[in-house]
Amino acid sequence: MSLLLEISSGICLLIGSFLCFSGGIGIIRFPDFYTRMHAASVTDTLGAGLILIGLMLQSPNGMVLIKLILILICTLFINPSASHALAKAALHNGLIPKEAKRANQGGNKSSKL
């Protein structure tokens, strides 16, 4: 049973770390504020949740487990609310999202079948 807890804890920690890392890459690579904020908020919420679950599986003390559960609950409620408030404030202050470039919208050229 202990081996199963260690393996599942390690998997949660690795996946959570990967998600946090990929969110950081998303902040660098995405073109505008809204896509950057979306990448950071979604991956950080899920990544932090998985890291906390991995730590919960490793905690031998009940008090540590309760504290980690409280941190997880706060994280799951605060991160989405904060990113929504940030996006709403940016939109309210006039920061408009960039439009995606459309490669082919059709036109006057006929298509070959």
ZIURVEN-V526103 format. One record per residue. N is the residue number from 1. RES is the residue in one small letter. OMEGA is omega in whole degrees, -180 to 180 (none if undefined). BURIAL is 1 if it has 9 or more other C-alpha atoms within 8 Angstrom, else 0. D_LAST is the distance of its C-alpha to the last C-alpha in Angstrom with 2 decimals. Layout:
n:N res:RES omega:OMEGA burial:BURIAL d_last:D_LAST
n:N res:RES omega:OMEGA burial:BURIAL d_last:D_LAST
This chain:
n:1 res:m omega:-180 burial:0 d_last:60.56
n:2 res:s omega:179 burial:0 d_last:61.21
n:3 res:l omega:179 burial:0 d_last:58.61
n:4 res:l omega:177 burial:0 d_last:55.98
n:5 res:l omega:179 burial:1 d_last:56.91
n:6 res:e omega:-180 burial:1 d_last:56.74
n:7 res:i omega:-179 burial:0 d_last:53.30
n:8 res:s omega:176 burial:1 d_last:51.85
n:9 res:s omega:178 burial:1 d_last:53.57
n:10 res:g omega:178 burial:1 d_last:52.15
n:11 res:i omega:178 burial:1 d_last:48.61
n:12 res:c omega:179 burial:1 d_last:48.99
n:13 res:l omega:179 burial:1 d_last:50.46
n:14 res:l omega:180 burial:1 d_last:47.72
n:15 res:i omega:178 burial:1 d_last:44.85
n:16 res:g omega:177 burial:1 d_last:46.69
n:17 res:s omega:178 burial:1 d_last:47.31
n:18 res:f omega:180 burial:1 d_last:43.68
n:19 res:l omega:177 burial:1 d_last:42.62
n:20 res:c omega:178 burial:1 d_last:45.23
n:21 res:f omega:180 burial:0 d_last:44.16
n:22 res:s omega:174 burial:1 d_last:40.45
n:23 res:g omega:176 burial:1 d_last:41.55
n:24 res:g omega:176 burial:1 d_last:43.40
n:25 res:i omega:178 burial:0 d_last:40.37
n:26 res:g omega:178 burial:1 d_last:38.38
n:27 res:i omega:-179 burial:1 d_last:41.08
n:28 res:i omega:-169 burial:0 d_last:40.61
n:29 res:r omega:-175 burial:0 d_last:36.82
n:30 res:f omega:-168 burial:0 d_last:35.65
n:31 res:p omega:-174 burial:0 d_last:35.43
n:32 res:d omega:-174 burial:0 d_last:37.58
n:33 res:f omega:-173 burial:0 d_last:40.60
n:34 res:y omega:178 burial:0 d_last:39.00
n:35 res:t omega:176 burial:1 d_last:36.61
n:36 res:r omega:-180 burial:1 d_last:39.49
n:37 res:m omega:178 burial:1 d_last:41.82
n:38 res:h omega:179 burial:1 d_last:39.46
n:39 res:a omega:-178 burial:1 d_last:39.04
n:40 res:a omega:-174 burial:1 d_last:42.78
n:41 res:s omega:-177 burial:1 d_last:43.87
n:42 res:v omega:-176 burial:1 d_last:41.69
n:43 res:t omega:179 burial:1 d_last:42.13
n:44 res:d omega:178 burial:1 d_last:45.80
n:45 res:t omega:-180 burial:1 d_last:46.64
n:46 res:l omega:180 burial:1 d_last:45.05
n:47 res:g omega:178 burial:1 d_last:46.25
n:48 res:a omega:177 burial:1 d_last:49.79
n:49 res:g omega:179 burial:1 d_last:49.82
n:50 res:l omega:177 burial:1 d_last:48.92
n:51 res:i omega:179 burial:1 d_last:51.47
n:52 res:l omega:176 burial:1 d_last:54.11
n:53 res:i omega:176 burial:1 d_last:53.35
n:54 res:g omega:177 burial:1 d_last:53.67
n:55 res:l omega:177 burial:1 d_last:57.00
n:56 res:m omega:180 burial:1 d_last:58.13
n:57 res:l omega:-180 burial:1 d_last:57.64
n:58 res:q omega:-173 burial:1 d_last:59.88
n:59 res:s omega:179 burial:1 d_last:62.62
n:60 res:p omega:-174 burial:0 d_last:65.86
n:61 res:n omega:-180 burial:0 d_last:67.65
n:62 res:g omega:-180 burial:0 d_last:67.17
n:63 res:m omega:177 burial:0 d_last:67.85
n:64 res:v omega:179 burial:1 d_last:65.11
n:65 res:l omega:179 burial:1 d_last:62.70
n:66 res:i omega:179 burial:0 d_last:63.66
n:67 res:k omega:179 burial:0 d_last:63.18
n:68 res:l omega:177 burial:1 d_last:59.73
n:69 res:i omega:178 burial:1 d_last:58.74
n:70 res:l omega:177 burial:0 d_last:59.99
n:71 res:i omega:179 burial:0 d_last:58.07
n:72 res:l omega:180 burial:1 d_last:54.87
n:73 res:i omega:179 burial:0 d_last:55.39
n:74 res:c omega:180 burial:0 d_last:56.09
n:75 res:t omega:-178 burial:1 d_last:53.04
n:76 res:l omega:178 burial:1 d_last:50.74
n:77 res:f omega:-172 burial:0 d_last:52.12
n:78 res:i omega:-176 burial:0 d_last:52.68
n:79 res:n omega:179 burial:1 d_last:49.50
n:80 res:p omega:179 burial:1 d_last:47.01
n:81 res:s omega:180 burial:0 d_last:49.53
n:82 res:a omega:180 burial:0 d_last:50.14
n:83 res:s omega:175 burial:1 d_last:46.49
n:84 res:h omega:179 burial:0 d_last:45.92
n:85 res:a omega:179 burial:0 d_last:48.98
n:86 res:l omega:179 burial:0 d_last:47.85
n:87 res:a omega:179 burial:1 d_last:44.41
n:88 res:k omega:178 burial:0 d_last:46.06
n:89 res:a omega:179 burial:0 d_last:48.60
n:90 res:a omega:179 burial:1 d_last:45.98
n:91 res:l omega:179 burial:1 d_last:44.00
n:92 res:h omega:-180 burial:0 d_last:47.29
n:93 res:n omega:171 burial:0 d_last:48.27
n:94 res:g omega:177 burial:0 d_last:45.14
n:95 res:l omega:-176 burial:0 d_last:42.96
n:96 res:i omega:178 burial:0 d_last:39.46
n:97 res:p omega:176 burial:0 d_last:36.55
n:98 res:k omega:178 burial:0 d_last:33.97
n:99 res:e omega:179 burial:0 d_last:30.53
n:100 res:a omega:176 burial:0 d_last:27.59
n:101 res:k omega:-179 burial:0 d_last:25.36
n:102 res:r omega:-175 burial:0 d_last:21.92
n:103 res:a omega:-176 burial:0 d_last:19.29
n:104 res:n omega:177 burial:0 d_last:16.50
n:105 res:q omega:-175 burial:0 d_last:17.43
n:106 res:g omega:-180 burial:0 d_last:14.78
n:107 res:g omega:-178 burial:0 d_last:16.01
n:108 res:n omega:178 burial:0 d_last:15.79
n:109 res:k omega:178 burial:0 d_last:12.80
n:110 res:s omega:179 burial:0 d_last:9.57
n:111 res:s omega:180 burial:0 d_last:6.47
n:112 res:k omega:179 burial:0 d_last:3.78
n:113 res:l omega:none burial:0 d_last:0.00
